[in-house]
Amino acid sequence: MATALPDLGKMTELRQRLLFLLGALVVFRIGTHIPVPGIDPHAMAQLFDQQRGTILDMFNMFSGGALRRLSVFALGVMPYISASIILQLMSMVVPSLEQLRKEGGAAGRHTLTRYTRYLTVVLAAFQAIGVSVALQSQTVGSTSVVIAPGIGFLMTAAVTLVAGTMFLVWLGEQVTERGIGNGISMLIFAGIVAGLPHAVGGTLELARTGELHVMLVLFLLALTVMVTGFVVFV
């Protein structure tokens, strides 16, 4: 009986962590369907369909479809990942950052995390402004993607996109502490999984119409299974 109580406590904690992770993923998926204010969702979807097959498809997959809808989570966690990589590279050449990384302990890691967040805001703001400016000139037929272009839209869209990215960073950190696994990785994984049905459906449709050979589809399927198995093994 005494040994069963610790096991029961562990199971309860595991269940709580699983529920927290699922709740965070639900919040993430809901956010990917909330468009940025001032965007015509139908025109945005048509514009994205015209860019199918480009690198935008890859970014859209990582964002779980948020980029296609230009939702509040359209930038995803990519600015944070970029900031983390930049800080890691800088810590190898900047003595003060290197000292924080190697000898700073918990306080040093906390400082580097704070620097990463600041850099994330800068990168996200740069990307958000660039996306907002570019969208103002985009039209689909006679319909403009932006309902009311101008400085008001630029400020609203930029602030919304940056806030969405920082919320995802915060959510990822909460999952790391109170859920299961690395939170940022879980959010990226959820985005990729959400985009898989659409990708599979598009591939099968191309095979049906003859644009992709059946053998190539089978090769892609086998390659996907092999890569997934290798990742799980590692």
Residue, then its C-alpha position, 0 to 999 in steps of 0.5 A: m500500500a505504501t509503495a502504491l501511493p507514490d505511484l498514484g501521485k506520479m500518475t496524477e502529476l503525469r495526467q495533470r501535465l498531459l491535460f496542461l499540454l493538451g489545453a495549450l495545444v487547443v489554445f494554439r490551434i484556436g489562435t491560428h484561426i483568429p485573423v489579424p484585424g483589417i485582413d480580408p480572409h477570403a482574399m488572403a486565402q486566394l492570394f496564398d493559393q496563387q503562391r502554392g508550391t513556393i517556400l511559403d508553403m513550408f512556413n505555412m506548415f510550420s505555423g499550422g496554417a496560421l500564415r495562410r489565414l494571417s492569424v495572430f500566430a502567423l509568425g509562429v515561434m520562428p523569430y524566437i528560434s532565430a533569436s536563440i540561434i543568433l545568441q548561441l552564435m554570439s556567445m561563442v565570439v562575445p566574451s561577456l556572453e560566453q562567460l554568462r553561458k559557461e560560468g553564469g549558472a542559473a543567473g547567467r542562463h536567466t540573463l541569456t533567456r532575457y536577451t533572447r526575448y528582447l531579440t525575439v521582439v526585434l526580429a518579430a517586429f521587423q518581420a511583422i512590419g515587412v509582412s504588413v507593408a507587403l500585404q497593403s499592395q496585394t490584390v486578388g482580382s479587384t479585391s484588396v487583401v487589406i480592407a483599409p490600407g494605411i498607417g492604422f493597419l500597419m500599426t495594428a497588424a505589427v503589434t498583433l503579430v508581435a504580440g502573437t509571437m510573444f504569447l506563443v513563446w510564453l505558452g511554450e515556456q509554460v508547457t516546458e515547466r508544467g507540461i510534457g517535453n519542450g514547449i516550443s518543440m511541441l508547438i512546432f510539432a502541433g503545427i506540422v501535424a495540423g498541416l499533414p492532412h492538407a499536404v497528404g490530400g494535395t499529394l493524392e490529388l496530384a497523383r490522381t490528376g497525373e501531375l505526380h507519378v504513383m511511384l514518386v508518391l510511394f517513394l515520398l510516403a516511404l521516405t516520410v515513414m523512414v524519417t519519422g522512424f529515425v526521429v523517434f529512434v533518436 
